[in-house]
Structures are given as C-alpha cells and as structure tokens.
Amino acid sequence: MALANRGRKLAAVPSDLVAELMTLHHRCEAAGTTVAAAVDFWLPYYAKKIASIPLPDAIDQFIDHCRSQGKATSTVRERVYRLGLLKWAHEDTPEMTVFEACEVENLRGFIKDEVERTSPASARNVWAVISAFGTWAKNRDLLPSNPCTVIEKPQPGERPVKVMSPDEADDLLKIAIRHYDREVLSYWVISLFAGIRPHEFVTELPKPAGWITLNWSAILNRTKLVKEERLGKIKKARQVPVNETLASWIDYIRKREGGLLAGPVVRGYSFYQRFRKWKRAYYPEGMPAIEDDILRPSYGTYRVLQLGEVGVVAVEMGNSESMVRHHYLDGERTDEEAEQYWKLTPDVILKDKPE
C-alpha cells in the first residue's frame, strides 16, 4: 500500500489482488482506520482459533487447576456443574473449541437461555463461572480475551423480604418441640433469635483447612454469641447478644440433652440434608417457605422494632445500616407483634402446646 500510495508499480503482485487491497484500503480509510490495523486486529483471533483446544479438554484442565489451587470441594463441584451446562449446550458439535464456545454472541445467547430456563440469579452464577473459566483460558492463550467482560452480568433483581408473624413462629416452635431433634431445634432458635445465616452454622474452607462449624462454646456461658470470621460467605467476625429468649431456649435444649451441650451446633454439612428430610416429614404446607430465608429477616425486623436502633442491629447482623433500613423497616410489622415475638420462650410454647 505504501508503494501504491507513492505511485510505484506493483509488478510482482497480481492485479486483482491490488484492486482488492485498494478497495479494502478505501473502506478502512472511510471508517477511520487502516488495512494494517484491521489485519492486526484479525490475526490474533485467527491464530488463537488455530491454537485453541477442544472445549471438554479445556474444562477438565480448568477443574484440575481449581483443585490444585485448594478450592473448596463445593466450589469445584459448582464449577463442574455450571461449565457442564456450557459443554452440554454444544454437544451436537464435538469439535467445538474453547474459542468457538466462548464466542461472544454464542455466550450471550446461552446466558439469555439460562435466564429464561431458570432465573436471573442462576444465570448470574453461570456467568460468574464461565468468566472464571474465560480468565483461566486467556492466561493460557486459549482465548484472546475473556468474553464475559463484554457480556452484561444478569441481575437477579430484588427478592422481597419475608418475615414470620409471631403466630407462625409460635406454630413452628410447637412443631419443633413435638418432633424434637436437637440440631433442628437449635438451628431454628439461633436463626430466629440471633439472626445467624444458614451457612454460618457450617462452612467449607479451602483445602487443607476443611470444614468449620459454629460451636456451642461460642454461645454457652456468654452474654454474646460469637461468630468467628471464617464462618459464612461474609468473612467477618461479629457478636450477637444472647437475649433472654435465646438464653431460655439454650437452657431448654441443655436440659433435654441431659445437662451438657458441647461440640458443633450442627455436626456438619450433611445437617442440611437431614433438615430437608425433617421439613418434608413435619413442616406443614401452609407455613411460609424456609427457603425464602425467612428466619434471619424475622430476627432483623423484630429486633429493629424492639430496640429502635438501626445502627445497633446492623452491627449485630453484619449488615450496613442502609441495608437494615431497606430490608427490615417495611412498616408492616408492629411494636405489639415484636413484643409477642420476643416472648416466645419454651415456657410460653409448652403452656399452649396441644396434647
């Protein structure tokens, strides 16, 4: 092109190619770029596609990499599942490479299908796993760039906060006493009256640390429940006052257990499976779904009404003040309901317990 621009003849170059180059030159010039810039942009994509490897092989290598990095088993398992969705989506084309599978429009359509098939929250998780895979592939020259950086992350939207009424909490505790299971009742009352998150009872840490649990030693003979920083998805320690209602339930459980409570509150992650079985067997259909994270919001709502101090409750729950105001000051619950809620001690429940 430089020779052509200087008016020199390109005797060694076929005339049709010269004409094509000149056409491309004028097109690029009109677009504010050059043929050289266009070639520089295109060549890496062409080279990467040639250098790419089959998608299933790359996913296997990525998972091995995650394991070697000491990722928690649950994290690796989640990545296997999410990337499996990507792999299965292309199973009709067995020669699919990493480059082809991670083509932006292809991925954008896949994420959109996930939103329509499940939910924006699930699609966001798929996006996050593919993004981690994309970064790994880019660092190994299997991709020129991580495609997820130009694909908007699905937004799950805001899930409405649900709160148990005092009567519903009363019914729940009656059922828990009638069908007594030490771990289940402990989980109920610590969630309802201390606002502990589900995975602050037991959390898997990256290897070789293994599992960590909330132990009775963090609660017994204390004025506050101490949640250490390694527990839960939010790695921050916090302290929650052991109020009179929670203390009465701890005493009740201790007596039922022969006067001794030691070790973890729930014995391990398998508790959640046993908990689901317990719910299927005893939890009434008309009661609000526990899966909606209704226990912790119940604590937050009635605690704000009890204290009238958003800042204090924010510290207890490990949230910001703005989040507490947004989620737990809905105006639907009353001071009278809060008073009733905090009176739900074992004595009150047993007094009204049906035969």
Short mmCIF file of the C-alpha atoms (twelve columns), coordinates in Angstrom:
data_MODEL
# 
_entry.id   MODEL 
# 
loop_
_atom_site.group_PDB 
_atom_site.id 
_atom_site.type_symbol 
_atom_site.label_atom_id 
_atom_site.label_alt_id 
_atom_site.label_comp_id 
_atom_site.label_asym_id 
_atom_site.label_seq_id 
_atom_site.Cartn_x 
_atom_site.Cartn_y 
_atom_site.Cartn_z 
_atom_site.pdbx_PDB_model_num 
ATOM 1   C CA . MET A 1   0.000   0.000   0.000   1 
ATOM 2   C CA . ALA A 2   2.907   2.306   0.700   1 
ATOM 3   C CA . LEU A 3   4.281   1.646   -2.775  1 
ATOM 4   C CA . ALA A 4   0.876   2.231   -4.312  1 
ATOM 5   C CA . ASN A 5   0.468   5.483   -2.440  1 
ATOM 6   C CA . ARG A 6   3.826   6.655   -3.835  1 
ATOM 7   C CA . GLY A 7   2.695   5.821   -7.374  1 
ATOM 8   C CA . ARG A 8   5.084   2.913   -7.876  1 
ATOM 9   C CA . LYS A 9   4.069   -0.152  -9.816  1 
ATOM 10  C CA . LEU A 10  3.487   -3.425  -8.015  1 
ATOM 11  C CA . ALA A 11  4.647   -5.651  -10.841 1 
ATOM 12  C CA . ALA A 12  5.091   -8.728  -8.649  1 
ATOM 13  C CA . VAL A 13  1.555   -8.551  -7.213  1 
ATOM 14  C CA . PRO A 14  -1.450  -9.827  -9.194  1 
ATOM 15  C CA . SER A 15  -3.632  -7.010  -10.428 1 
ATOM 16  C CA . ASP A 16  -6.830  -8.477  -8.940  1 
ATOM 17  C CA . LEU A 17  -5.191  -8.609  -5.505  1 
ATOM 18  C CA . VAL A 18  -4.030  -4.999  -5.880  1 
ATOM 19  C CA . ALA A 19  -7.571  -3.993  -6.775  1 
ATOM 20  C CA . GLU A 20  -8.941  -5.855  -3.765  1 
ATOM 21  C CA . LEU A 21  -6.371  -4.246  -1.468  1 
ATOM 22  C CA . MET A 22  -7.218  -0.813  -2.810  1 
ATOM 23  C CA . THR A 23  -10.922 -1.452  -2.197  1 
ATOM 24  C CA . LEU A 24  -10.180 -2.560  1.356   1 
ATOM 25  C CA . HIS A 25  -7.923  0.447   1.827   1 
ATOM 26  C CA . HIS A 26  -10.670 2.872   0.872   1 
ATOM 27  C CA . ARG A 27  -13.223 1.053   3.065   1 
ATOM 28  C CA . CYS A 28  -10.897 1.197   6.055   1 
ATOM 29  C CA . GLU A 29  -9.980  4.810   5.369   1 
ATOM 30  C CA . ALA A 30  -13.663 5.758   5.254   1 
ATOM 31  C CA . ALA A 31  -14.114 4.010   8.602   1 
ATOM 32  C CA . GLY A 32  -11.244 5.924   10.154  1 
ATOM 33  C CA . THR A 33  -8.760  3.040   10.282  1 
ATOM 34  C CA . THR A 34  -6.245  1.248   8.072   1 
ATOM 35  C CA . VAL A 35  -5.876  -2.156  6.457   1 
ATOM 36  C CA . ALA A 36  -2.835  -2.767  8.653   1 
ATOM 37  C CA . ALA A 37  -4.864  -2.050  11.807  1 
ATOM 38  C CA . ALA A 38  -7.645  -4.324  10.585  1 
ATOM 39  C CA . VAL A 39  -5.155  -7.130  9.924   1 
ATOM 40  C CA . ASP A 40  -3.527  -6.600  13.319  1 
ATOM 41  C CA . PHE A 41  -6.975  -6.899  14.906  1 
ATOM 42  C CA . TRP A 42  -7.914  -10.009 12.937  1 
ATOM 43  C CA . LEU A 43  -4.692  -12.020 13.073  1 
ATOM 44  C CA . PRO A 44  -4.734  -12.744 16.846  1 
ATOM 45  C CA . TYR A 45  -8.265  -14.136 16.581  1 
ATOM 46  C CA . TYR A 46  -7.272  -16.314 13.673  1 
ATOM 47  C CA . ALA A 47  -4.141  -17.509 15.466  1 
ATOM 48  C CA . LYS A 48  -5.973  -18.191 18.737  1 
ATOM 49  C CA . LYS A 49  -8.652  -20.185 16.993  1 
ATOM 50  C CA . ILE A 50  -5.996  -22.396 15.429  1 
ATOM 51  C CA . ALA A 51  -4.246  -22.751 18.799  1 
ATOM 52  C CA . SER A 52  -7.418  -23.439 20.779  1 
ATOM 53  C CA . ILE A 53  -8.230  -26.900 22.140  1 
ATOM 54  C CA . PRO A 54  -11.488 -28.861 22.423  1 
ATOM 55  C CA . LEU A 55  -13.864 -27.387 24.996  1 
ATOM 56  C CA . PRO A 56  -14.276 -30.587 27.097  1 
ATOM 57  C CA . ASP A 57  -10.492 -30.947 27.388  1 
ATOM 58  C CA . ALA A 58  -10.113 -27.333 28.493  1 
ATOM 59  C CA . ILE A 59  -12.869 -27.679 31.100  1 
ATOM 60  C CA . ASP A 60  -11.182 -30.781 32.513  1 
ATOM 61  C CA . GLN A 61  -7.882  -28.896 32.733  1 
ATOM 62  C CA . PHE A 62  -9.588  -25.911 34.384  1 
ATOM 63  C CA . ILE A 63  -11.225 -28.115 37.019  1 
ATOM 64  C CA . ASP A 64  -7.884  -29.790 37.739  1 
ATOM 65  C CA . HIS A 65  -6.414  -26.303 38.126  1 
ATOM 66  C CA . CYS A 66  -9.178  -25.346 40.607  1 
ATOM 67  C CA . ARG A 67  -8.472  -28.454 42.667  1 
ATOM 68  C CA . SER A 68  -4.744  -27.763 42.646  1 
ATOM 69  C CA . GLN A 69  -5.451  -24.250 43.951  1 
ATOM 70  C CA . GLY A 70  -7.114  -25.727 47.032  1 
ATOM 71  C CA . LYS A 71  -10.612 -24.535 46.177  1 
ATOM 72  C CA . ALA A 72  -13.361 -25.824 48.462  1 
ATOM 73  C CA . THR A 73  -14.998 -29.006 47.215  1 
ATOM 74  C CA . SER A 74  -18.354 -27.274 46.991  1 
ATOM 75  C CA . THR A 75  -16.826 -24.525 44.825  1 
ATOM 76  C CA . VAL A 76  -15.258 -27.030 42.438  1 
ATOM 77  C CA . ARG A 77  -18.475 -29.032 42.322  1 
ATOM 78  C CA . GLU A 78  -20.424 -25.891 41.429  1 
ATOM 79  C CA . ARG A 79  -17.973 -25.055 38.643  1 
ATOM 80  C CA . VAL A 80  -18.186 -28.571 37.230  1 
ATOM 81  C CA . TYR A 81  -21.964 -28.251 37.095  1 
ATOM 82  C CA . ARG A 82  -22.047 -24.746 35.589  1 
ATOM 83  C CA . LEU A 83  -19.412 -25.475 32.957  1 
ATOM 84  C CA . GLY A 84  -21.170 -28.751 32.230  1 
ATOM 85  C CA . LEU A 85  -24.143 -26.685 31.093  1 
ATOM 86  C CA . LEU A 86  -21.881 -24.908 28.621  1 
ATOM 87  C CA . LYS A 87  -20.387 -28.169 27.390  1 
ATOM 88  C CA . TRP A 88  -23.761 -29.908 27.030  1 
ATOM 89  C CA . ALA A 89  -25.120 -26.935 25.087  1 
ATOM 90  C CA . HIS A 90  -22.527 -27.695 22.380  1 
ATOM 91  C CA . GLU A 91  -22.637 -31.488 22.453  1 
ATOM 92  C CA . ASP A 92  -24.028 -31.548 18.891  1 
ATOM 93  C CA . THR A 93  -20.686 -30.193 17.698  1 
ATOM 94  C CA . PRO A 94  -17.999 -32.487 19.177  1 
ATOM 95  C CA . GLU A 95  -15.166 -30.495 17.581  1 
ATOM 96  C CA . MET A 96  -16.202 -27.316 19.414  1 
ATOM 97  C CA . THR A 97  -13.100 -25.498 20.640  1 
ATOM 98  C CA . VAL A 98  -12.705 -23.110 23.543  1 
ATOM 99  C CA . PHE A 99  -12.521 -20.212 21.093  1 
ATOM 100 C CA . GLU A 100 -15.746 -21.188 19.346  1 
ATOM 101 C CA . ALA A 101 -17.640 -21.949 22.554  1 
ATOM 102 C CA . CYS A 102 -16.658 -18.593 24.063  1 
ATOM 103 C CA . GLU A 103 -17.599 -16.504 21.020  1 
ATOM 104 C CA . VAL A 104 -19.397 -13.505 22.471  1 
ATOM 105 C CA . GLU A 105 -22.725 -13.773 20.660  1 
ATOM 106 C CA . ASN A 106 -22.804 -17.509 21.283  1 
ATOM 107 C CA . LEU A 107 -22.270 -16.987 25.024  1 
ATOM 108 C CA . ARG A 108 -24.708 -14.096 25.181  1 
ATOM 109 C CA . GLY A 109 -27.427 -16.345 23.776  1 
ATOM 110 C CA . PHE A 110 -26.513 -19.123 26.188  1 
ATOM 111 C CA . ILE A 111 -26.771 -16.821 29.218  1 
ATOM 112 C CA . LYS A 112 -30.107 -15.487 27.935  1 
ATOM 113 C CA . ASP A 113 -31.391 -19.063 27.636  1 
ATOM 114 C CA . GLU A 114 -30.349 -19.687 31.235  1 
ATOM 115 C CA . VAL A 115 -32.360 -16.671 32.412  1 
ATOM 116 C CA . GLU A 116 -35.426 -17.948 30.571  1 
ATOM 117 C CA . ARG A 117 -34.897 -21.551 31.689  1 
ATOM 118 C CA . THR A 118 -34.234 -20.930 35.379  1 
ATOM 119 C CA . SER A 119 -33.807 -17.480 36.901  1 
ATOM 120 C CA . PRO A 120 -31.583 -14.397 36.603  1 
ATOM 121 C CA . ALA A 121 -29.854 -15.430 39.841  1 
ATOM 122 C CA . SER A 122 -28.945 -18.837 38.424  1 
ATOM 123 C CA . ALA A 123 -27.849 -17.276 35.137  1 
ATOM 124 C CA . ARG A 124 -25.628 -14.867 37.054  1 
ATOM 125 C CA . ASN A 125 -23.904 -17.836 38.697  1 
ATOM 126 C CA . VAL A 126 -23.376 -19.421 35.285  1 
ATOM 127 C CA . TRP A 127 -21.905 -16.128 34.035  1 
ATOM 128 C CA . ALA A 128 -19.530 -15.955 37.021  1 
ATOM 129 C CA . VAL A 129 -18.215 -19.491 36.481  1 
ATOM 130 C CA . ILE A 130 -17.745 -19.004 32.741  1 
ATOM 131 C CA . SER A 131 -15.976 -15.729 33.495  1 
ATOM 132 C CA . ALA A 132 -13.541 -17.546 35.804  1 
ATOM 133 C CA . PHE A 133 -13.017 -20.139 33.070  1 
ATOM 134 C CA . GLY A 134 -12.526 -17.364 30.499  1 
ATOM 135 C CA . THR A 135 -9.828  -15.697 32.588  1 
ATOM 136 C CA . TRP A 136 -8.062  -19.031 33.009  1 
ATOM 137 C CA . ALA A 137 -8.272  -19.715 29.242  1 
ATOM 138 C CA . LYS A 138 -6.994  -16.216 28.417  1 
ATOM 139 C CA . ASN A 139 -3.992  -16.669 30.719  1 
ATOM 140 C CA . ARG A 140 -3.141  -19.852 28.790  1 
ATOM 141 C CA . ASP A 141 -3.501  -18.221 25.360  1 
ATOM 142 C CA . LEU A 142 -6.606  -20.253 24.544  1 
ATOM 143 C CA . LEU A 143 -8.626  -17.036 24.213  1 
ATOM 144 C CA . PRO A 144 -7.586  -13.532 23.125  1 
ATOM 145 C CA . SER A 145 -9.757  -12.061 25.887  1 
ATOM 146 C CA . ASN A 146 -12.330 -13.057 28.474  1 
ATOM 147 C CA . PRO A 147 -15.678 -12.805 26.613  1 
ATOM 148 C CA . CYS A 148 -17.622 -12.198 29.812  1 
ATOM 149 C CA . THR A 149 -16.070 -8.754  30.133  1 
ATOM 150 C CA . VAL A 150 -18.344 -7.610  27.303  1 
ATOM 151 C CA . ILE A 151 -21.392 -9.645  28.322  1 
ATOM 152 C CA . GLU A 152 -23.573 -7.950  30.901  1 
ATOM 153 C CA . LYS A 153 -23.894 -9.946  34.092  1 
ATOM 154 C CA . PRO A 154 -27.551 -10.970 34.660  1 
ATOM 155 C CA . GLN A 155 -29.101 -9.091  37.545  1 
ATOM 156 C CA . PRO A 156 -31.283 -11.292 39.761  1 
ATOM 157 C CA . GLY A 157 -33.485 -8.455  40.860  1 
ATOM 158 C CA . GLU A 158 -34.517 -7.878  44.406  1 
ATOM 159 C CA . ARG A 159 -36.223 -10.708 46.239  1 
ATOM 160 C CA . PRO A 160 -38.919 -9.463  48.612  1 
ATOM 161 C CA . VAL A 161 -38.046 -9.877  52.269  1 
ATOM 162 C CA . LYS A 162 -40.442 -12.197 54.067  1 
ATOM 163 C CA . VAL A 163 -40.969 -12.226 57.806  1 
ATOM 164 C CA . MET A 164 -42.706 -14.767 60.023  1 
ATOM 165 C CA . SER A 165 -45.577 -13.474 62.086  1 
ATOM 166 C CA . PRO A 166 -45.335 -14.194 65.822  1 
ATOM 167 C CA . ASP A 167 -48.144 -16.744 65.437  1 
ATOM 168 C CA . GLU A 168 -46.248 -18.541 62.655  1 
ATOM 169 C CA . ALA A 169 -43.076 -18.589 64.747  1 
ATOM 170 C CA . ASP A 170 -45.166 -19.935 67.654  1 
ATOM 171 C CA . ASP A 171 -46.504 -22.745 65.452  1 
ATOM 172 C CA . LEU A 172 -43.020 -23.525 64.167  1 
ATOM 173 C CA . LEU A 173 -41.593 -23.885 67.665  1 
ATOM 174 C CA . LYS A 174 -44.506 -26.084 68.777  1 
ATOM 175 C CA . ILE A 175 -43.784 -28.416 65.850  1 
ATOM 176 C CA . ALA A 176 -40.069 -28.442 66.690  1 
ATOM 177 C CA . ILE A 177 -40.800 -29.465 70.276  1 
ATOM 178 C CA . ARG A 178 -43.364 -32.076 69.245  1 
ATOM 179 C CA . HIS A 179 -40.898 -33.659 66.813  1 
ATOM 180 C CA . TYR A 180 -37.775 -32.910 68.793  1 
ATOM 181 C CA . ASP A 181 -34.397 -33.085 67.106  1 
ATOM 182 C CA . ARG A 182 -31.599 -31.321 68.933  1 
ATOM 183 C CA . GLU A 183 -29.873 -29.970 65.826  1 
ATOM 184 C CA . VAL A 184 -33.091 -28.876 64.138  1 
ATOM 185 C CA . LEU A 185 -34.440 -27.033 67.183  1 
ATOM 186 C CA . SER A 186 -31.029 -25.416 67.779  1 
ATOM 187 C CA . TYR A 187 -30.967 -24.255 64.165  1 
ATOM 188 C CA . TRP A 188 -34.494 -22.792 64.467  1 
ATOM 189 C CA . VAL A 189 -33.952 -20.823 67.657  1 
ATOM 190 C CA . ILE A 190 -30.460 -19.492 66.862  1 
ATOM 191 C CA . SER A 191 -31.723 -18.342 63.453  1 
ATOM 192 C CA . LEU A 192 -34.906 -16.785 64.839  1 
ATOM 193 C CA . PHE A 193 -33.445 -15.146 67.934  1 
ATOM 194 C CA . ALA A 194 -29.845 -14.373 66.884  1 
ATOM 195 C CA . GLY A 195 -30.161 -13.829 63.108  1 
ATOM 196 C CA . ILE A 196 -27.407 -16.283 62.176  1 
ATOM 197 C CA . ARG A 197 -27.232 -17.044 58.441  1 
ATOM 198 C CA . PRO A 198 -27.725 -20.682 57.322  1 
ATOM 199 C CA . HIS A 199 -24.099 -21.139 56.294  1 
ATOM 200 C CA . GLU A 200 -22.758 -19.532 59.441  1 
ATOM 201 C CA . PHE A 201 -23.526 -22.820 61.183  1 
ATOM 202 C CA . VAL A 202 -21.145 -24.783 58.966  1 
ATOM 203 C CA . THR A 203 -18.821 -23.585 56.193  1 
ATOM 204 C CA . GLU A 204 -16.358 -25.383 53.954  1 
ATOM 205 C CA . LEU A 205 -12.956 -23.749 53.798  1 
ATOM 206 C CA . PRO A 206 -10.383 -24.236 51.020  1 
ATOM 207 C CA . LYS A 207 -8.198  -27.271 51.461  1 
ATOM 208 C CA . PRO A 208 -6.474  -28.336 53.602  1 
ATOM 209 C CA . ALA A 209 -8.487  -26.447 56.237  1 
ATOM 210 C CA . GLY A 210 -11.687 -28.461 55.615  1 
ATOM 211 C CA . TRP A 211 -14.889 -27.656 57.473  1 
ATOM 212 C CA . ILE A 212 -15.551 -25.187 60.266  1 
ATOM 213 C CA . THR A 213 -18.675 -25.101 62.441  1 
ATOM 214 C CA . LEU A 214 -20.415 -22.841 64.904  1 
ATOM 215 C CA . ASN A 215 -19.725 -24.493 68.259  1 
ATOM 216 C CA . TRP A 216 -21.686 -24.392 71.481  1 
ATOM 217 C CA . SER A 217 -18.610 -22.926 73.149  1 
ATOM 218 C CA . ALA A 218 -19.303 -19.733 71.156  1 
ATOM 219 C CA . ILE A 219 -22.696 -19.432 72.875  1 
ATOM 220 C CA . LEU A 220 -22.741 -21.093 76.278  1 
ATOM 221 C CA . ASN A 221 -21.873 -19.143 79.430  1 
ATOM 222 C CA . ARG A 222 -21.592 -15.934 77.441  1 
ATOM 223 C CA . THR A 223 -23.594 -12.761 77.183  1 
ATOM 224 C CA . LYS A 224 -22.932 -12.764 73.458  1 
ATOM 225 C CA . LEU A 225 -22.863 -15.301 70.631  1 
ATOM 226 C CA . VAL A 226 -19.532 -15.009 68.838  1 
ATOM 227 C CA . LYS A 227 -19.456 -15.767 65.108  1 
ATOM 228 C CA . GLU A 228 -15.836 -16.027 64.019  1 
ATOM 229 C CA . GLU A 229 -14.656 -14.552 60.741  1 
ATOM 230 C CA . ARG A 230 -14.100 -17.847 58.920  1 
ATOM 231 C CA . LEU A 231 -17.775 -18.840 59.138  1 
ATOM 232 C CA . GLY A 232 -20.183 -17.951 56.358  1 
ATOM 233 C CA . LYS A 233 -19.904 -16.268 52.985  1 
ATOM 234 C CA . ILE A 234 -19.148 -12.889 54.597  1 
ATOM 235 C CA . LYS A 235 -15.778 -13.444 56.228  1 
ATOM 236 C CA . LYS A 236 -16.211 -11.071 59.136  1 
ATOM 237 C CA . ALA A 237 -16.476 -11.770 62.828  1 
ATOM 238 C CA . ARG A 238 -19.369 -10.374 64.800  1 
ATOM 239 C CA . GLN A 239 -21.072 -10.691 68.170  1 
ATOM 240 C CA . VAL A 240 -24.795 -11.029 68.822  1 
ATOM 241 C CA . PRO A 241 -26.275 -10.543 72.314  1 
ATOM 242 C CA . VAL A 242 -27.722 -13.714 73.785  1 
ATOM 243 C CA . ASN A 243 -31.101 -12.191 74.656  1 
ATOM 244 C CA . GLU A 244 -33.422 -13.680 77.276  1 
ATOM 245 C CA . THR A 245 -35.490 -15.521 74.676  1 
ATOM 246 C CA . LEU A 246 -32.496 -17.263 73.120  1 
ATOM 247 C CA . ALA A 247 -30.994 -17.994 76.557  1 
ATOM 248 C CA . SER A 248 -34.237 -19.697 77.633  1 
ATOM 249 C CA . TRP A 249 -34.141 -21.947 74.566  1 
ATOM 250 C CA . ILE A 250 -30.491 -22.847 75.161  1 
ATOM 251 C CA . ASP A 251 -31.407 -23.855 78.717  1 
ATOM 252 C CA . TYR A 252 -34.325 -25.909 77.407  1 
ATOM 253 C CA . ILE A 253 -32.140 -27.765 74.891  1 
ATOM 254 C CA . ARG A 254 -29.428 -28.311 77.501  1 
ATOM 255 C CA . LYS A 255 -31.933 -29.935 79.838  1 
ATOM 256 C CA . ARG A 256 -33.298 -32.148 77.067  1 
ATOM 257 C CA . GLU A 257 -29.741 -33.255 76.339  1 
ATOM 258 C CA . GLY A 258 -29.013 -34.237 79.938  1 
ATOM 259 C CA . GLY A 259 -27.363 -31.025 81.048  1 
ATOM 260 C CA . LEU A 260 -24.493 -30.897 78.541  1 
ATOM 261 C CA . LEU A 261 -24.042 -29.135 75.212  1 
ATOM 262 C CA . ALA A 262 -20.654 -29.432 73.555  1 
ATOM 263 C CA . GLY A 263 -19.130 -29.573 70.112  1 
ATOM 264 C CA . PRO A 264 -20.769 -28.126 66.991  1 
ATOM 265 C CA . VAL A 265 -24.351 -26.855 66.982  1 
ATOM 266 C CA . VAL A 266 -24.894 -28.890 63.808  1 
ATOM 267 C CA . ARG A 267 -22.494 -31.756 63.152  1 
ATOM 268 C CA . GLY A 268 -21.624 -30.999 59.524  1 
ATOM 269 C CA . TYR A 269 -22.889 -30.041 56.100  1 
ATOM 270 C CA . SER A 270 -24.959 -33.223 55.969  1 
ATOM 271 C CA . PHE A 271 -27.219 -31.489 58.506  1 
ATOM 272 C CA . TYR A 272 -28.891 -29.566 55.684  1 
ATOM 273 C CA . GLN A 273 -29.889 -32.829 54.032  1 
ATOM 274 C CA . ARG A 274 -31.291 -34.158 57.315  1 
ATOM 275 C CA . PHE A 275 -33.010 -30.807 57.844  1 
ATOM 276 C CA . ARG A 276 -34.758 -31.091 54.477  1 
ATOM 277 C CA . LYS A 277 -35.964 -34.586 55.393  1 
ATOM 278 C CA . TRP A 278 -37.275 -33.266 58.720  1 
ATOM 279 C CA . LYS A 279 -39.166 -30.498 56.933  1 
ATOM 280 C CA . ARG A 280 -40.695 -32.918 54.452  1 
ATOM 281 C CA . ALA A 281 -41.897 -35.075 57.314  1 
ATOM 282 C CA . TYR A 282 -43.195 -32.470 59.761  1 
ATOM 283 C CA . TYR A 283 -43.346 -28.961 58.269  1 
ATOM 284 C CA . PRO A 284 -46.953 -28.014 57.366  1 
ATOM 285 C CA . GLU A 285 -47.698 -26.962 53.783  1 
ATOM 286 C CA . GLY A 286 -49.487 -23.815 54.906  1 
ATOM 287 C CA . MET A 287 -46.433 -22.418 56.697  1 
ATOM 288 C CA . PRO A 288 -44.154 -19.910 54.896  1 
ATOM 289 C CA . ALA A 289 -41.239 -21.416 52.977  1 
ATOM 290 C CA . ILE A 290 -37.995 -21.540 54.925  1 
ATOM 291 C CA . GLU A 291 -36.125 -21.453 51.601  1 
ATOM 292 C CA . ASP A 292 -37.059 -17.768 51.329  1 
ATOM 293 C CA . ASP A 293 -34.542 -17.034 54.109  1 
ATOM 294 C CA . ILE A 294 -37.382 -16.039 56.386  1 
ATOM 295 C CA . LEU A 295 -35.717 -16.757 59.742  1 
ATOM 296 C CA . ARG A 296 -32.942 -14.146 59.691  1 
ATOM 297 C CA . PRO A 297 -35.223 -11.358 58.336  1 
ATOM 298 C CA . SER A 298 -37.654 -12.183 61.136  1 
ATOM 299 C CA . TYR A 299 -34.914 -11.546 63.671  1 
ATOM 300 C CA . GLY A 300 -33.846 -8.331  61.946  1 
ATOM 301 C CA . THR A 301 -37.369 -6.930  61.686  1 
ATOM 302 C CA . TYR A 302 -38.422 -7.618  65.272  1 
ATOM 303 C CA . ARG A 303 -35.017 -6.591  66.632  1 
ATOM 304 C CA . VAL A 304 -35.294 -3.161  64.985  1 
ATOM 305 C CA . LEU A 305 -38.778 -2.753  66.456  1 
ATOM 306 C CA . GLN A 306 -37.536 -3.892  69.869  1 
ATOM 307 C CA . LEU A 307 -34.517 -1.563  70.024  1 
ATOM 308 C CA . GLY A 308 -35.426 1.262   67.675  1 
ATOM 309 C CA . GLU A 309 -31.701 1.422   66.855  1 
ATOM 310 C CA . VAL A 310 -30.847 0.647   63.240  1 
ATOM 311 C CA . GLY A 311 -27.109 1.042   63.797  1 
ATOM 312 C CA . VAL A 312 -27.000 -1.477  66.647  1 
ATOM 313 C CA . VAL A 313 -28.979 -4.042  64.664  1 
ATOM 314 C CA . ALA A 314 -26.722 -3.520  61.629  1 
ATOM 315 C CA . VAL A 315 -23.667 -4.386  63.752  1 
ATOM 316 C CA . GLU A 316 -25.403 -7.459  65.211  1 
ATOM 317 C CA . MET A 317 -26.430 -8.735  61.781  1 
ATOM 318 C CA . GLY A 318 -23.197 -7.877  59.973  1 
ATOM 319 C CA . ASN A 319 -25.011 -5.571  57.533  1 
ATOM 320 C CA . SER A 320 -24.818 -1.911  56.625  1 
ATOM 321 C CA . GLU A 321 -27.320 0.499   58.145  1 
ATOM 322 C CA . SER A 322 -28.761 1.213   54.699  1 
ATOM 323 C CA . MET A 323 -29.429 -2.494  54.142  1 
ATOM 324 C CA . VAL A 324 -31.140 -2.835  57.521  1 
ATOM 325 C CA . ARG A 325 -33.310 0.205   56.782  1 
ATOM 326 C CA . HIS A 326 -34.140 -1.114  53.332  1 
ATOM 327 C CA . HIS A 327 -34.947 -4.689  54.340  1 
ATOM 328 C CA . TYR A 328 -36.286 -4.549  57.880  1 
ATOM 329 C CA . LEU A 329 -38.152 -1.246  58.172  1 
ATOM 330 C CA . ASP A 330 -41.075 -2.221  55.961  1 
ATOM 331 C CA . GLY A 331 -43.739 -0.789  58.269  1 
ATOM 332 C CA . GLU A 332 -45.848 -3.958  58.059  1 
ATOM 333 C CA . ARG A 333 -44.952 -5.325  61.498  1 
ATOM 334 C CA . THR A 334 -45.957 -3.571  64.697  1 
ATOM 335 C CA . ASP A 335 -44.443 -2.968  68.112  1 
ATOM 336 C CA . GLU A 336 -47.094 -5.267  69.556  1 
ATOM 337 C CA . GLU A 337 -46.030 -8.076  67.255  1 
ATOM 338 C CA . ALA A 338 -42.391 -7.543  68.220  1 
ATOM 339 C CA . GLU A 339 -43.324 -7.770  71.885  1 
ATOM 340 C CA . GLN A 340 -45.191 -11.013 71.214  1 
ATOM 341 C CA . TYR A 341 -42.260 -12.392 69.195  1 
ATOM 342 C CA . TRP A 342 -39.689 -11.857 71.935  1 
ATOM 343 C CA . LYS A 343 -41.971 -13.579 74.457  1 
ATOM 344 C CA . LEU A 344 -41.829 -16.890 72.575  1 
ATOM 345 C CA . THR A 345 -39.896 -18.749 75.273  1 
ATOM 346 C CA . PRO A 346 -40.185 -22.516 75.892  1 
ATOM 347 C CA . ASP A 347 -42.490 -21.842 78.862  1 
ATOM 348 C CA . VAL A 348 -44.939 -19.958 76.641  1 
ATOM 349 C CA . ILE A 349 -44.760 -22.555 73.852  1 
ATOM 350 C CA . LEU A 350 -45.158 -25.524 76.234  1 
ATOM 351 C CA . LYS A 351 -48.038 -23.851 78.037  1 
ATOM 352 C CA . ASP A 352 -50.022 -23.648 74.823  1 
ATOM 353 C CA . LYS A 353 -48.707 -26.860 73.279  1 
ATOM 354 C CA . PRO A 354 -51.567 -29.078 72.106  1 
ATOM 355 C CA . GLU A 355 -51.757 -32.576 73.547  1 
# 
